[in-house]
Amino acid sequence: MPPRQGLDWERDGKDWPLRQYSHFVQTPRLRWHVQYAPHADAHAPTVLLLHGTGASTHSWRDVFPLLGARHSVLALDFPGHAFSAMPASADVARLFSLPGMAAGVAELLAQMGIRPHTIVGHSAGAAVACMLSLDGHVQPAHIVSVNGALLPLDGLAGQLFSPMAKLLAKAPLVPELFSWQAAQPAVLQRLLDGTGSTLDAQGRALYQKLIAQPAHGAGALAMMAHWDLHTFWMRLPALETPLTLIAGEQDLIVPPSVAERAAASLKRQPQPPVSRLPGLGHLAHEEQPDTLAQCILRAMN
């Protein structure tokens, strides 16, 4: 089967948010798309922004410049997402596991010579942020979880989700069929409605561009197929890096109770309070970037 068509930087990146900060970094196993804005003060701390499954750097488009007023800021596309390359077939299972993704991000940081002071992760990106610390790749001063997907799904859904994702990730043409269907405006709107968030026209258009590309869909499926949140959940209590938990009260994907349970599980640090954001859903950082930037800056102080 020929390689799936993905986003093309010269074609699809012409009007990509924060394009002026974009460049590509080649590590031994992957070509990454990153957006990096070093602060004029060389001593300013760096904030690393990690998006969730199926998203990209675009989701931080309004938070990024707000943080950049005081800090250096780095955002990236996870493997197989948006403009970052899909790993070779032999590396997919390893690089798309949760420890493998954390190791890949660590390899990228080492290549760029960056040691983040704070790591902010949205949804699945919060789990990667925690794994970076748990596995000793980096030693940030703080981790901020925004609607973090830190627990496995409960009940029957939890038993079926990963095996089904594995099956779909391997099935021929599934990403193509998903992209074709999801790119329809009505279907896309239903997907976004399922997050509990309301996005503006630019946000909807960017997600439509992403999910219309089968390669992006394949990357999201591979990420879901190879994660083991049960093992991660057993390791989370050992997290020593101070953790801030932010939860949108209208999140229909990761309910605020997940953040409450994560806070209660921590054993090596005081139980952190959960900052609940009324009226905001899973994509809270895209709905009210000012509010999220203020939460992140407070966590860093």
C-alpha positions as a Markdown table, in Angstrom:
| # | Residue | x | y | z |
|---|---|---|---|---|
| 1 | Met | 0.0 | 0.0 | 0.0 |
| 2 | Pro | 1.5 | 3.4 | -0.9 |
| 3 | Pro | 2.3 | 5.9 | 1.9 |
| 4 | Arg | -0.8 | 7.8 | 3.0 |
| 5 | Gln | -1.0 | 11.4 | 2.0 |
| 6 | Gly | -0.3 | 13.8 | 4.8 |
| 7 | Leu | -0.1 | 17.5 | 5.3 |
| 8 | Asp | 2.3 | 19.2 | 3.0 |
| 9 | Trp | 4.2 | 22.2 | 4.5 |
| 10 | Glu | 4.5 | 24.2 | 1.3 |
| 11 | Arg | 0.8 | 23.7 | 0.5 |
| 12 | Asp | -1.0 | 23.3 | 3.9 |
| 13 | Gly | 1.4 | 25.3 | 6.0 |
| 14 | Lys | 1.2 | 28.5 | 4.1 |
| 15 | Asp | -1.3 | 30.0 | 6.6 |
| 16 | Trp | -0.6 | 27.7 | 9.6 |
| 17 | Pro | -0.9 | 29.5 | 12.9 |
| 18 | Leu | 2.5 | 30.8 | 14.2 |
| 19 | Arg | 4.2 | 29.7 | 11.0 |
| 20 | Gln | 7.0 | 32.2 | 11.8 |
| 21 | Tyr | 8.1 | 30.0 | 14.6 |
| 22 | Ser | 8.0 | 26.8 | 12.7 |
| 23 | His | 10.9 | 24.6 | 11.6 |
| 24 | Phe | 11.8 | 21.0 | 11.3 |
| 25 | Val | 14.2 | 18.9 | 13.4 |
| 26 | Gln | 15.6 | 15.6 | 12.3 |
| 27 | Thr | 16.3 | 13.1 | 15.1 |
| 28 | Pro | 17.8 | 9.7 | 14.5 |
| 29 | Arg | 14.3 | 8.2 | 14.0 |
| 30 | Leu | 11.9 | 11.0 | 13.1 |
| 31 | Arg | 11.5 | 14.3 | 11.4 |
| 32 | Trp | 9.6 | 16.6 | 13.8 |
| 33 | His | 7.6 | 19.8 | 13.2 |
| 34 | Val | 8.2 | 22.2 | 16.1 |
| 35 | Gln | 7.4 | 25.8 | 16.9 |
| 36 | Tyr | 10.0 | 27.5 | 19.0 |
| 37 | Ala | 10.1 | 31.2 | 20.1 |
| 38 | Pro | 13.2 | 31.8 | 22.3 |
| 39 | His | 12.8 | 34.8 | 24.6 |
| 40 | Ala | 15.1 | 37.8 | 24.2 |
| 41 | Asp | 16.3 | 37.1 | 27.8 |
| 42 | Ala | 18.5 | 34.1 | 27.4 |
| 43 | His | 17.8 | 33.2 | 31.1 |
| 44 | Ala | 14.0 | 33.1 | 30.6 |
| 45 | Pro | 12.6 | 29.7 | 31.4 |
| 46 | Thr | 11.2 | 27.5 | 28.6 |
| 47 | Val | 7.7 | 26.2 | 28.6 |
| 48 | Leu | 7.0 | 23.0 | 26.6 |
| 49 | Leu | 3.5 | 22.6 | 25.2 |
| 50 | Leu | 2.2 | 19.1 | 24.3 |
| 51 | His | -1.1 | 18.6 | 22.5 |
| 52 | Gly | -3.6 | 15.8 | 22.7 |
| 53 | Thr | -4.4 | 12.9 | 20.4 |
| 54 | Gly | -5.6 | 14.1 | 17.0 |
| 55 | Ala | -4.5 | 17.7 | 17.6 |
| 56 | Ser | -1.3 | 19.6 | 16.7 |
| 57 | Thr | 0.6 | 22.8 | 17.5 |
| 58 | His | -2.4 | 24.7 | 16.2 |
| 59 | Ser | -4.3 | 24.0 | 19.4 |
| 60 | Trp | -1.8 | 26.3 | 21.3 |
| 61 | Arg | -2.0 | 29.1 | 18.7 |
| 62 | Asp | -3.4 | 31.7 | 21.2 |
| 63 | Val | -1.8 | 30.4 | 24.4 |
| 64 | Phe | 1.7 | 30.3 | 22.9 |
| 65 | Pro | 2.1 | 34.1 | 22.4 |
| 66 | Leu | 0.6 | 34.9 | 25.8 |
| 67 | Leu | 3.3 | 32.7 | 27.4 |
| 68 | Gly | 5.9 | 34.1 | 25.1 |
| 69 | Ala | 5.8 | 37.5 | 26.6 |
| 70 | Arg | 7.7 | 36.2 | 29.6 |
| 71 | His | 9.2 | 32.9 | 28.6 |
| 72 | Ser | 10.7 | 30.9 | 25.8 |
| 73 | Val | 8.0 | 28.6 | 24.3 |
| 74 | Leu | 8.3 | 25.3 | 22.4 |
| 75 | Ala | 5.4 | 23.4 | 20.9 |
| 76 | Leu | 5.6 | 20.3 | 18.8 |
| 77 | Asp | 3.5 | 17.9 | 16.6 |
| 78 | Phe | 3.6 | 14.4 | 18.0 |
| 79 | Pro | 4.7 | 11.6 | 15.6 |
| 80 | Gly | 2.2 | 11.1 | 12.7 |
| 81 | His | 0.3 | 14.2 | 13.6 |
| 82 | Ala | 0.0 | 17.2 | 11.3 |
| 83 | Phe | 3.5 | 18.0 | 10.0 |
| 84 | Ser | 5.6 | 15.5 | 12.0 |
| 85 | Ala | 6.6 | 12.4 | 10.2 |
| 86 | Met | 5.0 | 8.9 | 10.7 |
| 87 | Pro | 7.6 | 6.5 | 12.1 |
| 88 | Ala | 8.8 | 3.6 | 10.0 |
| 89 | Ser | 6.6 | 0.5 | 10.3 |
| 90 | Ala | 9.2 | -1.3 | 12.4 |
| 91 | Asp | 9.2 | 1.6 | 14.9 |
| 92 | Val | 5.5 | 2.2 | 15.2 |
| 93 | Ala | 4.7 | 0.0 | 18.2 |
| 94 | Arg | 7.7 | 1.3 | 20.2 |
| 95 | Leu | 7.5 | 5.0 | 19.3 |
| 96 | Phe | 3.7 | 5.2 | 19.8 |
| 97 | Ser | 3.7 | 3.5 | 23.3 |
| 98 | Leu | 3.5 | 6.1 | 26.1 |
| 99 | Pro | 7.1 | 5.4 | 27.3 |
| 100 | Gly | 8.2 | 5.5 | 23.6 |
| 101 | Met | 6.6 | 8.8 | 23.0 |
| 102 | Ala | 8.1 | 10.3 | 26.1 |
| 103 | Ala | 11.5 | 9.0 | 24.9 |
| 104 | Gly | 11.0 | 10.4 | 21.5 |
| 105 | Val | 10.2 | 13.9 | 22.9 |
| 106 | Ala | 13.3 | 13.6 | 25.2 |
| 107 | Glu | 15.4 | 12.8 | 22.1 |
| 108 | Leu | 14.0 | 15.9 | 20.4 |
| 109 | Leu | 14.7 | 18.1 | 23.4 |
| 110 | Ala | 18.3 | 16.8 | 23.6 |
| 111 | Gln | 18.8 | 17.4 | 19.9 |
| 112 | Met | 17.6 | 21.0 | 20.3 |
| 113 | Gly | 19.5 | 21.5 | 23.6 |
| 114 | Ile | 16.4 | 22.5 | 25.5 |
| 115 | Arg | 15.6 | 21.8 | 29.1 |
| 116 | Pro | 12.0 | 22.8 | 29.8 |
| 117 | His | 11.2 | 24.5 | 33.1 |
| 118 | Thr | 7.5 | 23.7 | 32.8 |
| 119 | Ile | 5.7 | 21.2 | 30.7 |
| 120 | Val | 2.1 | 21.8 | 29.8 |
| 121 | Gly | 0.1 | 18.9 | 28.5 |
| 122 | His | -3.4 | 18.8 | 27.1 |
| 123 | Ser | -5.4 | 15.5 | 27.4 |
| 124 | Ala | -3.0 | 12.7 | 26.2 |
| 125 | Gly | -0.2 | 15.3 | 26.2 |
| 126 | Ala | -0.5 | 15.5 | 30.0 |
| 127 | Ala | 0.3 | 11.8 | 30.3 |
| 128 | Val | 3.4 | 12.2 | 28.1 |
| 129 | Ala | 4.5 | 15.2 | 30.3 |
| 130 | Cys | 4.2 | 13.0 | 33.4 |
| 131 | Met | 6.0 | 10.1 | 31.7 |
| 132 | Leu | 8.9 | 12.4 | 30.8 |
| 133 | Ser | 9.4 | 13.0 | 34.5 |
| 134 | Leu | 8.6 | 9.5 | 35.7 |
| 135 | Asp | 11.2 | 7.9 | 33.4 |
| 136 | Gly | 13.8 | 10.5 | 34.3 |
| 137 | His | 14.2 | 12.0 | 30.9 |
| 138 | Val | 13.7 | 15.6 | 32.1 |
| 139 | Gln | 13.4 | 17.3 | 35.5 |
| 140 | Pro | 10.9 | 20.2 | 35.0 |
| 141 | Ala | 10.1 | 22.4 | 37.9 |
| 142 | His | 6.4 | 22.0 | 37.2 |
| 143 | Ile | 3.9 | 20.0 | 35.1 |
| 144 | Val | 0.5 | 21.5 | 34.2 |
| 145 | Ser | -2.3 | 19.1 | 33.1 |
| 146 | Val | -5.1 | 20.6 | 31.1 |
| 147 | Asn | -8.0 | 18.1 | 31.0 |
| 148 | Gly | -5.3 | 15.4 | 31.3 |
| 149 | Ala | -6.2 | 11.9 | 30.1 |
| 150 | Leu | -4.4 | 10.3 | 33.1 |
| 151 | Leu | -6.7 | 7.3 | 33.8 |
| 152 | Pro | -7.8 | 4.3 | 31.7 |
| 153 | Leu | -11.4 | 4.3 | 30.5 |
| 154 | Asp | -13.7 | 2.6 | 33.0 |
| 155 | Gly | -15.9 | -0.5 | 32.4 |
| 156 | Leu | -16.6 | -2.1 | 29.1 |
| 157 | Ala | -15.2 | 0.8 | 27.1 |
| 158 | Gly | -11.9 | 0.4 | 28.8 |
| 159 | Gln | -11.8 | -3.3 | 28.0 |
| 160 | Leu | -12.6 | -2.7 | 24.3 |
| 161 | Phe | -10.9 | 0.6 | 23.4 |
| 162 | Ser | -7.3 | -0.4 | 23.0 |
| 163 | Pro | -7.9 | -3.8 | 21.2 |
| 164 | Met | -10.4 | -2.0 | 18.9 |
| 165 | Ala | -7.9 | 0.8 | 18.2 |
| 166 | Lys | -5.2 | -1.8 | 17.4 |
| 167 | Leu | -7.5 | -3.6 | 15.0 |
| 168 | Leu | -8.5 | -0.3 | 13.2 |
| 169 | Ala | -4.9 | 0.9 | 13.0 |
| 170 | Lys | -3.9 | -2.2 | 11.1 |
| 171 | Ala | -7.0 | -2.4 | 8.9 |
| 172 | Pro | -6.4 | -1.2 | 5.3 |
| 173 | Leu | -8.1 | 2.0 | 4.3 |
| 174 | Val | -9.6 | 2.7 | 7.8 |
| 175 | Pro | -7.8 | 6.1 | 8.2 |
| 176 | Glu | -8.9 | 7.0 | 4.6 |
| 177 | Leu | -12.5 | 6.2 | 5.4 |
| 178 | Phe | -12.4 | 8.0 | 8.7 |
| 179 | Ser | -10.9 | 11.1 | 7.1 |
| 180 | Trp | -13.4 | 11.1 | 4.3 |
| 181 | Gln | -16.3 | 10.8 | 6.7 |
| 182 | Ala | -15.0 | 13.1 | 9.4 |
| 183 | Ala | -14.1 | 15.9 | 7.0 |
| 184 | Gln | -17.8 | 16.4 | 6.2 |
| 185 | Pro | -18.9 | 19.6 | 8.0 |
| 186 | Ala | -21.8 | 18.1 | 9.8 |
| 187 | Val | -19.7 | 15.1 | 11.1 |
| 188 | Leu | -16.9 | 17.4 | 12.1 |
| 189 | Gln | -19.3 | 19.5 | 14.1 |
| 190 | Arg | -20.7 | 16.5 | 15.9 |
| 191 | Leu | -17.1 | 15.4 | 16.8 |
| 192 | Leu | -16.4 | 18.9 | 18.2 |
| 193 | Asp | -19.7 | 19.0 | 20.0 |
| 194 | Gly | -18.7 | 15.7 | 21.7 |
| 195 | Thr | -15.8 | 17.6 | 23.4 |
| 196 | Gly | -18.1 | 20.0 | 25.2 |
| 197 | Ser | -16.2 | 22.9 | 23.7 |
| 198 | Thr | -17.3 | 25.6 | 21.3 |
| 199 | Leu | -14.6 | 26.7 | 18.8 |
| 200 | Asp | -14.5 | 29.7 | 16.5 |
| 201 | Ala | -14.4 | 29.4 | 12.7 |
| 202 | Gln | -10.6 | 29.3 | 12.6 |
| 203 | Gly | -10.5 | 26.5 | 15.1 |
| 204 | Arg | -13.1 | 24.4 | 13.2 |
| 205 | Ala | -11.3 | 25.0 | 9.9 |
| 206 | Leu | -8.0 | 23.8 | 11.3 |
| 207 | Tyr | -9.4 | 20.6 | 12.7 |
| 208 | Gln | -11.2 | 20.0 | 9.4 |
| 209 | Lys | -7.8 | 20.4 | 7.6 |
| 210 | Leu | -6.2 | 17.9 | 10.0 |
| 211 | Ile | -8.8 | 15.2 | 9.9 |
| 212 | Ala | -9.2 | 15.3 | 6.2 |
| 213 | Gln | -5.7 | 13.8 | 5.9 |
| 214 | Pro | -5.5 | 10.0 | 6.2 |
| 215 | Ala | -1.9 | 10.2 | 7.5 |
| 216 | His | -3.0 | 12.3 | 10.5 |
| 217 | Gly | -5.8 | 9.9 | 11.2 |
| 218 | Ala | -3.4 | 7.0 | 11.1 |
| 219 | Gly | -1.1 | 8.8 | 13.6 |
| 220 | Ala | -4.0 | 9.4 | 16.0 |
| 221 | Leu | -5.1 | 5.7 | 15.7 |
| 222 | Ala | -1.6 | 4.4 | 16.3 |
| 223 | Met | -1.3 | 6.6 | 19.4 |
| 224 | Met | -4.6 | 5.2 | 20.8 |
| 225 | Ala | -3.7 | 1.6 | 19.9 |
| 226 | His | -0.4 | 1.4 | 21.6 |
| 227 | Trp | -1.0 | 3.2 | 24.9 |
| 228 | Asp | -1.2 | 1.4 | 28.2 |
| 229 | Leu | -2.8 | 3.8 | 30.7 |
| 230 | His | -3.4 | 1.0 | 33.2 |
| 231 | Thr | 0.4 | 0.7 | 33.8 |
| 232 | Phe | 0.8 | 4.5 | 33.7 |
| 233 | Trp | -1.9 | 4.9 | 36.3 |
| 234 | Met | -0.1 | 2.5 | 38.6 |
| 235 | Arg | 3.1 | 4.6 | 38.2 |
| 236 | Leu | 1.5 | 8.0 | 38.6 |
| 237 | Pro | 1.6 | 8.0 | 42.4 |
| 238 | Ala | 5.4 | 8.1 | 42.3 |
| 239 | Leu | 5.4 | 11.4 | 40.4 |
| 240 | Glu | 7.6 | 13.8 | 42.3 |
| 241 | Thr | 7.4 | 16.8 | 40.0 |
| 242 | Pro | 4.8 | 19.3 | 41.3 |
| 243 | Leu | 1.6 | 18.9 | 39.3 |
| 244 | Thr | -1.1 | 21.4 | 38.6 |
| 245 | Leu | -4.5 | 20.0 | 37.4 |
| 246 | Ile | -6.9 | 22.1 | 35.4 |
| 247 | Ala | -10.3 | 20.7 | 34.4 |
| 248 | Gly | -13.0 | 22.1 | 32.2 |
| 249 | Glu | -16.4 | 21.5 | 34.0 |
| 250 | Gln | -18.1 | 20.8 | 30.6 |
| 251 | Asp | -15.5 | 18.4 | 29.4 |
| 252 | Leu | -17.4 | 15.5 | 27.8 |
| 253 | Ile | -14.2 | 13.4 | 27.1 |
| 254 | Val | -12.2 | 13.6 | 30.3 |
| 255 | Pro | -14.6 | 14.5 | 33.1 |
| 256 | Pro | -13.2 | 16.6 | 36.0 |
| 257 | Ser | -13.4 | 13.6 | 38.3 |
| 258 | Val | -10.3 | 12.2 | 36.5 |
| 259 | Ala | -8.3 | 15.2 | 37.7 |
| 260 | Glu | -9.7 | 14.7 | 41.3 |
| 261 | Arg | -8.7 | 11.1 | 41.3 |
| 262 | Ala | -5.3 | 11.9 | 39.9 |
| 263 | Ala | -4.7 | 14.5 | 42.6 |
| 264 | Ala | -5.8 | 12.0 | 45.3 |
| 265 | Ser | -3.4 | 9.3 | 43.9 |
| 266 | Leu | -0.2 | 11.3 | 44.4 |
| 267 | Lys | 1.9 | 10.1 | 47.3 |
| 268 | Arg | 5.2 | 11.9 | 47.0 |
| 269 | Gln | 3.9 | 15.4 | 47.0 |
| 270 | Pro | 1.0 | 17.3 | 48.7 |
| 271 | Gln | -2.3 | 16.7 | 47.0 |
| 272 | Pro | -2.7 | 19.5 | 44.5 |
| 273 | Pro | -6.1 | 21.3 | 44.2 |
| 274 | Val | -7.9 | 21.0 | 41.0 |
| 275 | Ser | -8.7 | 24.2 | 39.2 |
| 276 | Arg | -12.2 | 23.8 | 37.7 |
| 277 | Leu | -13.1 | 26.1 | 34.8 |
| 278 | Pro | -16.8 | 26.7 | 34.5 |
| 279 | Gly | -18.4 | 26.5 | 31.1 |
| 280 | Leu | -15.4 | 25.1 | 29.3 |
| 281 | Gly | -15.0 | 21.8 | 27.7 |
| 282 | His | -12.2 | 19.5 | 26.6 |
| 283 | Leu | -10.6 | 22.1 | 24.4 |
| 284 | Ala | -10.6 | 24.8 | 27.1 |
| 285 | His | -7.3 | 26.2 | 26.0 |
| 286 | Glu | -8.7 | 27.0 | 22.6 |
| 287 | Glu | -12.0 | 28.4 | 24.0 |
| 288 | Gln | -10.4 | 30.8 | 26.6 |
| 289 | Pro | -6.6 | 31.0 | 25.9 |
| 290 | Asp | -6.3 | 34.0 | 28.3 |
| 291 | Thr | -7.7 | 32.0 | 31.2 |
| 292 | Leu | -5.5 | 29.1 | 30.5 |
| 293 | Ala | -2.4 | 31.2 | 30.1 |
| 294 | Gln | -3.1 | 32.9 | 33.5 |
| 295 | Cys | -3.4 | 29.4 | 35.1 |
| 296 | Ile | -0.1 | 28.3 | 33.6 |
| 297 | Leu | 1.7 | 31.4 | 34.7 |
| 298 | Arg | 0.3 | 31.1 | 38.2 |
| 299 | Ala | 1.6 | 27.5 | 38.4 |
| 300 | Met | 5.1 | 28.7 | 37.4 |
| 301 | Asn | 5.3 | 31.3 | 40.1 |
